[in-house]
Amino acid sequence: MESLALASAVLEQLAPAATRSHRTRTGHAAPGGVPVPSIHLRVAVTWVSIFPLVTLGMTVMTLSGPITATWPTWLRALSLTGVVVPTAVYFVVPRVLALSLRWLNWRQRSAAAESGREIRVGGAR
């Protein structure tokens, strides 16, 4: 429970920066006013996504000891990152990021409802 409270506090601190609208090089907002998460939120989401994948991969490599134990370190790292990075980039990180943005949006809406005002984040109501 303490770790959940800590994660909640961290994400609440990142919330204001997580709802900036994306700007192109010319300074115009991106089509649809898509919110761009802060760099801090992206780092947290990436770490939360990659850590379990690396742990799982290292466990699998340990369990397959006779096979991978003789491999050089660079080959074990290459095979592990060859699986973890694409899995994280294409499947895990987008889902965790969408979930965290949805949660932040919900927190902002509930805080706004408690204070009696309406807030719009990323074009959503």
C-alpha positions in Angstrom: 0.0 0.0 0.0 2.8 2.4 0.8 4.3 1.9 -2.7 0.9 2.6 -4.3 0.7 5.8 -2.3 4.2 6.8 -3.3 3.4 6.0 -7.0 0.2 8.1 -6.8 2.1 11.0 -5.3 4.8 10.9 -8.0 2.2 10.7 -10.8 0.3 13.6 -9.3 3.4 15.7 -9.3 3.9 14.8 -13.0 0.3 15.6 -13.9 0.6 19.3 -14.9 3.5 18.6 -17.2 1.8 15.6 -18.7 -1.0 17.5 -20.3 1.0 20.0 -22.4 -0.2 20.1 -26.0 2.3 19.0 -28.6 3.9 21.7 -30.7 5.5 21.2 -34.0 8.8 22.9 -35.1 6.8 25.9 -36.3 5.2 26.2 -32.9 1.7 25.1 -33.9 -0.3 22.6 -31.8 -0.4 19.1 -33.2 -3.6 18.0 -34.9 -6.3 17.3 -32.4 -4.4 18.9 -29.5 -2.9 15.5 -28.5 -1.4 15.8 -25.0 2.3 15.1 -24.7 3.4 13.4 -21.5 6.3 15.0 -19.6 9.7 13.5 -20.0 9.6 12.5 -16.3 6.3 10.6 -16.8 7.8 8.9 -19.9 10.9 7.8 -17.9 8.8 6.4 -15.1 6.5 4.5 -17.5 9.5 3.2 -19.5 11.2 1.9 -16.3 8.0 0.4 -15.0 7.5 -1.4 -18.3 11.1 -2.6 -18.9 12.0 -3.7 -15.4 9.6 -6.7 -15.3 10.6 -7.7 -18.8 14.3 -7.7 -18.0 13.6 -9.6 -14.7 11.6 -12.2 -16.7 14.2 -12.4 -19.3 17.0 -12.9 -16.8 15.0 -15.6 -15.0 14.5 -17.4 -18.3 18.2 -17.2 -19.1 19.1 -18.5 -15.6 16.6 -21.4 -15.9 18.2 -22.3 -19.3 21.6 -22.3 -17.6 23.4 -25.0 -19.5 22.5 -23.3 -22.8 23.2 -19.7 -22.1 25.8 -20.1 -19.4 28.5 -20.7 -22.0 27.5 -17.6 -24.1 29.7 -14.5 -23.8 28.2 -11.7 -21.8 27.7 -9.5 -25.0 25.7 -12.3 -26.6 23.4 -12.8 -23.6 22.9 -9.0 -23.4 22.2 -8.9 -27.2 19.6 -11.7 -27.0 18.0 -10.2 -23.9 17.7 -6.7 -25.3 16.7 -8.1 -28.7 13.5 -9.4 -27.0 12.9 -6.8 -24.3 13.3 -3.6 -26.3 10.8 -4.4 -29.1 8.4 -6.0 -26.7 8.5 -2.8 -24.5 8.4 -0.3 -27.4 5.6 -1.9 -29.4 3.4 -3.5 -26.7 4.0 -2.6 -23.1 5.0 1.1 -23.0 2.1 2.4 -25.1 -0.4 0.5 -23.0 1.1 1.6 -19.7 1.4 5.2 -20.9 -2.2 5.3 -22.1 -3.3 3.8 -18.7 -1.3 6.4 -16.8 -2.6 9.3 -18.8 -6.2 8.0 -18.4 -5.6 7.8 -14.6 -4.1 11.3 -14.5 -7.1 12.6 -16.5 -9.4 10.9 -14.0 -7.6 12.4 -11.0 -7.8 15.9 -12.5 -11.5 15.5 -13.3 -12.2 14.2 -9.8 -10.2 17.1 -8.2 -12.0 19.6 -10.4 -15.4 18.1 -9.5 -14.6 18.4 -5.8 -13.6 22.1 -6.3 -16.7 22.7 -8.4 -15.1 23.5 -11.7 -14.8 21.7 -15.0 -11.4 20.9 -16.6 -10.5 19.7 -20.1 -7.4 17.6 -20.7 -6.4 16.8 -24.3 -9.7 17.7 -25.8 -11.6 15.2 -23.7 -14.5 16.2 -21.4 
